[in-house]
Amino acid sequence: MINRKLLWYMYSTEIPERHFWNILIVNELTQIPIIRQKLREELNPLVDDTLVSLNPVVSETVIDNGIVKDSGGLHYELLCLESTVSAIDFANVYQGDVKWDRRLRPRKTKEGWFDLMDKVYEGTI
């Protein structure tokens, strides 16, 4: 049985200080945009009703998305968020299965993700 989940991996650069969040969401198609929005909200921290950083999310890239084979309608989305924020409280993003996953470490090309995306499509991740 394929379960709904959120898997993540974060890596950073020093100059400029950036944090790259590779995130894989497996869920119903209608829930993925909601989870993505909650991620953005976590990366836009407020202190005394003021944004800590004016541009906390520098870029957002969807690497791949689709339906998970034989899952009863579950979809997946793999995205990379580049941010100036180094921490996410995933309890505020998703209440289900959330795990750090080394398989989401960066790849040199989009084609480098194919092996992982095949596993997601097949429902083995």
N, C-alpha and C positions, 0 to 999 in steps of 0.2 A: 504494500500500500504506500503510495506517495503522499507525504505529509506537507502541509504548508510550513514555510520556514523563511527565515531571514539569515543569510550568511554574510559575513563581512571580513574585510582585511584592510588595514590602514598602514600607509607608509608616508614618510615625511622627507622634505628637503629643507636645508638650512637657509639658503640664499636664493631666492626670497623664501621666507618661511611659508611653506605650503604643506597641507596635509591632504593626501589623496585617499579617498574612501572607495574601495571597490565593494559593491554591495549586490548580492543576488537575492531577489525576492521571488519566492514561489508561493502563489496564492491565486484566488479567484481574480479574474480580469478586472472586476469592479473595485477590488480592494487595493490593487497595486498603486493606482494614483493617490489613494488616501495615505498609504504607507510612505510613498515618495514625498508627499507634502509634509508629513510628520517629520521626516528626515530633514527637510529644508528648515522647518521650524526649530529643530534641535540645533541646527548649525547657525541659527540667527539668535544668539543669546541676548536676553534683555537684562540690564542692570538698572534698577530704578526707572523702569519704563523707557529706557534708552538703549538702542543697539550698541553692543560693545564694539563692533566693527561695522563700518559702513558697507563693506562688500565681503561678508563672511563666505558666501558661496561664489567663488571666482568663475567656475565653469561646471557644467553638468553634461555628461555624455552618456547616451544609452549605447552600450556596446552590442547588445543583442537582446531580443525578446521573442517570445513565441508561446506555443502551447506545449505542455508536457504530454507525451504520448501515453495513452492508456491511463490517464489520471482522473478521468471523470470531469474534465473541463478545467483543470488547473493550468495556469499560465506562469511564465517566468519572465523576469526582466533583470538583466545585468547592467548596472550603471556605475559610472565613476564620477564622484563628486570631488572637485578640487576646492579646498576651503582654507581659510585662515584659522579655523577652529580645530583644536586637537582632541576634542572629546565629545562623544555622543552618549547620552543616557538612553540606551536602547529600550529601557522599561517604559519610556515615554513614547516610543515609536511603535513597538509591536509587542503584544502580550503573549505571543506563541513562542515557538522554538527559535531562539536567537543564538548563533554561535560564531565565534571567530574561526576562519577557515583559511589555512595556508594556501590552498589551491587557488585562491583569488588573488595571489600576488601578481604584480604587474607583468604584462607580456610586451614584447618589443613591437609586435604588429597585431592587427585585428585578427589575422589568420592564426596567431598564436593561441587564441581563445577557442578554436574549433574543437580540440579534444575535450575540453571542459564542457562546452555547450552541447556536444553530442551526448555526454553523460547526463546532463540536465534534461535534454529532450527525451532520452531513454528512461528517465526517472530513477537513475541509479545514484543520484546525489540527493 
